[in-house]
Amino acid sequence: MRFLIVRTEIRTAADADIAAAWAGGGRLRDETCTPEPRRQVVHAEDRDAALLLARALSAVGAVRAGRHRVKVLPIAEPAPGHPYRWHGG
């Protein structure tokens, strides 16, 4: 399985937004609608390589200071016999 390693900026949230999300039971951030801005994207062919790259990106000063975050996302392989269809959909 392939992986995508992404370093993104963390969006700040106002106290009023946090209180509204908490009171309404909703989400403060919804990555499917408004993803965080990407700063760096790297691909890896297996889990061990992905975790090694994520560890390396986590050493960046902005990540250590809490302004960026590192995400490791699995990417589904294409279905055999259907080069343009993916397992997820």
The 8 nearest C-alpha neighbors of each residue, nearest first, counted from 0:
[[1, 45, 76, 75, 44, 74, 2, 73],
 [0, 2, 44, 74, 45, 43, 73, 75],
 [3, 1, 73, 43, 74, 72, 42, 49],
 [2, 4, 42, 72, 71, 41, 73, 5],
 [5, 3, 71, 41, 70, 40, 42, 72],
 [4, 6, 40, 70, 69, 39, 7, 3],
 [5, 7, 69, 39, 38, 68, 37, 70],
 [8, 6, 37, 38, 67, 68, 36, 35],
 [7, 9, 67, 36, 35, 66, 10, 68],
 [10, 8, 67, 66, 11, 7, 35, 68],
 [11, 9, 8, 12, 35, 66, 36, 28],
 [10, 12, 9, 13, 66, 8, 14, 28],
 [13, 11, 16, 10, 14, 17, 27, 15],
 [12, 14, 16, 15, 17, 11, 18, 10],
 [13, 15, 17, 16, 18, 12, 19, 11],
 [14, 16, 18, 13, 17, 19, 12, 20],
 [17, 15, 19, 13, 14, 18, 20, 12],
 [16, 18, 14, 20, 15, 19, 21, 27],
 [17, 19, 21, 15, 16, 20, 22, 14],
 [20, 18, 16, 22, 21, 17, 23, 15],
 [21, 19, 25, 23, 17, 27, 18, 22],
 [20, 22, 18, 24, 19, 23, 17, 25],
 [23, 21, 19, 20, 24, 18, 25, 17],
 [24, 22, 20, 25, 21, 19, 18, 26],
 [23, 25, 21, 22, 20, 26, 19, 27],
 [26, 24, 20, 23, 27, 21, 22, 19],
 [27, 25, 28, 20, 29, 24, 21, 23],
 [26, 28, 20, 17, 25, 29, 16, 12],
 [29, 27, 26, 30, 33, 34, 32, 10],
 [28, 30, 31, 32, 33, 26, 27, 34],
 [29, 31, 34, 33, 32, 28, 35, 27],
 [32, 30, 29, 33, 34, 28, 35, 26],
 [33, 31, 30, 29, 34, 28, 35, 26],
 [32, 34, 30, 31, 29, 35, 28, 36],
 [35, 33, 30, 31, 32, 36, 29, 28],
 [34, 36, 7, 8, 37, 9, 33, 10],
 [37, 35, 7, 8, 34, 38, 9, 10],
 [38, 36, 7, 39, 6, 35, 8, 5],
 [37, 39, 7, 6, 36, 8, 40, 5],
 [38, 40, 6, 5, 37, 41, 7, 4],
 [39, 41, 5, 4, 6, 42, 3, 38],
 [40, 42, 4, 3, 5, 39, 43, 52],
 [43, 41, 3, 2, 4, 44, 40, 1],
 [44, 42, 2, 49, 45, 1, 48, 3],
 [43, 45, 1, 2, 0, 42, 48, 46],
 [46, 44, 48, 1, 47, 43, 0, 49],
 [47, 45, 49, 48, 50, 2, 44, 43],
 [48, 46, 50, 49, 45, 51, 43, 52],
 [47, 49, 51, 46, 50, 45, 43, 52],
 [50, 48, 46, 52, 43, 47, 51, 53],
 [49, 51, 53, 47, 52, 48, 54, 46],
 [50, 52, 48, 54, 49, 53, 47, 55],
 [51, 53, 55, 49, 54, 50, 48, 56],
 [54, 52, 50, 56, 55, 51, 57, 49],
 [55, 53, 57, 51, 52, 56, 50, 58],
 [54, 56, 52, 57, 53, 58, 51, 59],
 [57, 55, 53, 58, 54, 59, 52, 69],
 [56, 58, 54, 55, 59, 62, 53, 69],
 [57, 59, 56, 55, 60, 63, 54, 62],
 [60, 58, 57, 62, 61, 56, 63, 55],
 [59, 61, 63, 62, 64, 58, 57, 65],
 [60, 62, 64, 66, 63, 67, 59, 65],
 [63, 61, 67, 65, 64, 60, 59, 68],
 [62, 64, 60, 65, 61, 59, 58, 57],
 [63, 65, 61, 62, 66, 60, 67, 59],
 [66, 64, 62, 63, 67, 61, 68, 9],
 [65, 67, 61, 9, 64, 62, 8, 68],
 [68, 66, 8, 62, 9, 7, 61, 65],
 [69, 67, 7, 62, 6, 8, 9, 70],
 [68, 70, 6, 5, 53, 57, 7, 71],
 [69, 71, 5, 4, 72, 6, 68, 53],
 [72, 70, 4, 3, 5, 2, 73, 69],
 [71, 73, 3, 2, 70, 4, 74, 5],
 [74, 72, 2, 1, 3, 75, 71, 0],
 [73, 75, 2, 1, 72, 76, 0, 3],
 [76, 74, 86, 73, 77, 0, 85, 1],
 [75, 77, 0, 78, 74, 85, 1, 86],
 [78, 76, 85, 82, 84, 79, 75, 86],
 [77, 79, 81, 85, 86, 84, 80, 76],
 [80, 78, 81, 77, 82, 76, 84, 85],
 [79, 81, 82, 78, 77, 84, 83, 85],
 [82, 80, 78, 84, 79, 83, 77, 85],
 [81, 83, 84, 77, 80, 78, 79, 85],
 [84, 82, 81, 85, 77, 78, 80, 79],
 [85, 83, 81, 82, 77, 78, 86, 88],
 [84, 86, 77, 87, 78, 88, 76, 75],
 [85, 87, 88, 78, 75, 77, 84, 76],
 [88, 86, 85, 75, 84, 77, 76, 74],
 [87, 86, 85, 84, 75, 78, 77, 83]]
